[in-house]
Amino acid sequence: MYTHPVIVLYISVFSVFLEQVSCLKCKECDSPDQPQCPVVKDRDCGPGFDACVTFTGNFVDQSGKSFAGNTVRSCGTLQKLQLISKDIGKDRCTNVNNAKDPETGSTFSGRFCLCSSELCNATGSSSMVMYSMFTVLTCLLLAGLISTH
């Protein structure tokens, strides 16, 4: 039985893609008192987390302490972040202005970026790279199947 090499490559990459979705790992820097996240580490998010989050801007925490111009990276859940703003969505960035977290009382003004692939919230990274690879491989698979018939 002949197995087309494009199919083998596609299955291999698709398996890696599924593994990343089921076991999310994000960059984490939750030191709001240190602007621009000087120390960033990898964190296994655990069950229930479905997004990596980067917030850049100003916020006031539940104690009333203000943090200006900071970047925070962490694991998150779309459902909880949409309590802050219903416009927040996966694999995109959303600007908010004086948006309040009803659970903590913190207020945010800035930009929330959510992504859903492994370590996608690293500085300068984009989850679109994984989706682009997936799309290209799908096209290669289809082209390979069409050309063999």
RAGI-V749605 format. One record per residue. N is the residue number from 0. RES is the residue in one letter. PHI is phi in radians with two decimals (none if undefined). PSI is psi as a letter, one per 40 degrees, with the letter a starting at -180 (* if undefined). D_FIRST is the distance of its C-alpha to the first C-alpha in Angstrom with 1 decimal. Layout:
<<N/RES/PHI/PSI/D_FIRST> <N/RES/PHI/PSI/D_FIRST>>
This chain:
<<0/M/none/h/0.0> <1/Y/-1.62/h/3.8> <2/T/-1.95/h/6.5> <3/H/-1.12/h/9.8> <4/P/-1.05/d/12.5> <5/V/-1.14/d/15.0> <6/I/-1.14/d/13.3> <7/V/-1.08/d/13.3> <8/L/-1.10/d/16.9> <9/Y/-1.06/d/17.9> <10/I/-1.10/d/17.0> <11/S/-1.09/d/18.8> <12/V/-1.20/d/21.8> <13/F/-1.08/d/22.0> <14/S/-1.11/d/22.1> <15/V/-1.12/d/25.0> <16/F/-1.05/d/26.6> <17/L/-1.13/d/26.7> <18/E/-1.09/d/28.0> <19/Q/-1.16/d/30.8> <20/V/-1.17/d/31.8> <21/S/-1.43/e/32.0> <22/C/-2.38/g/34.0> <23/L/-1.26/h/36.4> <24/K/-2.20/h/38.3> <25/C/-2.22/i/41.2> <26/K/-1.35/i/43.8> <27/E/-2.32/h/47.2> <28/C/-2.64/h/50.7> <29/D/-2.04/f/53.2> <30/S/-1.89/g/56.4> <31/P/-1.11/e/58.2> <32/D/-1.42/e/61.3> <33/Q/-2.10/h/59.4> <34/P/-0.99/i/58.6> <35/Q/1.10/f/55.2> <36/C/0.88/g/53.4> <37/P/-1.16/d/54.3> <38/V/-2.11/h/52.1> <39/V/-2.08/h/48.7> <40/K/-2.25/i/46.3> <41/D/-1.46/i/42.9> <42/R/-2.35/h/43.0> <43/D/-1.33/h/40.5> <44/C/-1.25/d/41.6> <45/G/1.54/i/40.8> <46/P/-1.14/i/40.3> <47/G/1.65/d/41.8> <48/F/-1.49/h/41.7> <49/D/-2.22/e/39.7> <50/A/-2.70/i/41.1> <51/C/-1.69/h/42.3> <52/V/-2.11/h/45.8> <53/T/-2.22/h/48.0> <54/F/-2.05/h/51.6> <55/T/-2.20/h/53.9> <56/G/2.66/a/57.5> <57/N/-2.02/i/60.5> <58/F/-2.62/i/60.8> <59/V/-2.08/h/63.4> <60/D/-1.39/i/62.4> <61/Q/-1.11/d/63.9> <62/S/-1.51/e/66.8> <63/G/1.67/e/67.8> <64/K/-1.34/h/66.8> <65/S/-1.68/i/65.6> <66/F/-2.28/h/62.8> <67/A/-2.02/h/62.6> <68/G/1.13/f/60.0> <69/N/-1.77/i/57.5> <70/T/-2.10/h/53.8> <71/V/-2.15/h/52.2> <72/R/-2.13/h/48.5> <73/S/-2.92/i/47.1> <74/C/-1.41/i/44.7> <75/G/-2.73/i/45.6> <76/T/-2.21/h/44.9> <77/L/-1.01/d/44.9> <78/Q/-1.02/d/46.9> <79/K/-1.24/d/49.7> <80/L/-1.19/d/49.8> <81/Q/-1.28/e/50.3> <82/L/-1.24/d/53.4> <83/I/-1.30/d/54.8> <84/S/-2.66/h/53.8> <85/K/-1.16/e/51.7> <86/D/-1.37/e/50.6> <87/I/-1.15/h/48.6> <88/G/-2.51/i/44.8> <89/K/-1.26/i/41.5> <90/D/1.02/f/40.2> <91/R/-2.83/i/43.5> <92/C/-1.95/i/47.1> <93/T/-2.39/h/50.2> <94/N/-1.49/h/53.8> <95/V/-2.23/i/56.2> <96/N/-2.37/h/60.0> <97/N/0.93/f/62.0> <98/A/-1.49/h/59.2> <99/K/-1.84/h/60.0> <100/D/-1.45/h/57.8> <101/P/-1.18/d/59.3> <102/E/-1.40/d/58.1> <103/T/-1.89/e/59.6> <104/G/1.47/e/62.2> <105/S/-1.21/i/60.9> <106/T/-2.07/h/61.2> <107/F/-2.15/h/58.8> <108/S/-2.36/h/59.3> <109/G/2.81/a/56.6> <110/R/-2.22/h/52.9> <111/F/-1.69/h/50.1> <112/C/-2.09/h/46.6> <113/L/-2.05/i/43.7> <114/C/-2.51/i/40.1> <115/S/-2.27/f/37.2> <116/S/-2.05/i/34.9> <117/E/-1.00/h/35.4> <118/L/0.97/f/38.6> <119/C/-1.28/e/38.9> <120/N/-1.72/f/42.7> <121/A/-1.25/i/43.2> <122/T/-1.01/h/45.7> <123/G/1.33/e/44.3> <124/S/-1.66/i/40.8> <125/S/-2.56/h/39.2> <126/S/-1.21/e/36.6> <127/M/-1.15/d/35.7> <128/V/-1.05/d/33.7> <129/M/-1.15/d/31.0> <130/Y/-1.15/d/31.0> <131/S/-1.11/d/30.8> <132/M/-1.05/d/27.8> <133/F/-1.08/d/26.1> <134/T/-1.13/d/27.1> <135/V/-1.07/d/26.0> <136/L/-1.15/d/22.5> <137/T/-1.11/d/22.2> <138/C/-1.10/d/23.4> <139/L/-1.10/d/20.9> <140/L/-1.07/d/18.0> <141/L/-1.11/d/19.6> <142/A/-1.12/d/20.3> <143/G/-1.15/d/16.7> <144/L/-1.21/d/15.5> <145/I/-1.16/d/18.4> <146/S/-1.24/e/18.1> <147/T/-1.53/e/14.6> <148/H/-1.87/*/16.0>>
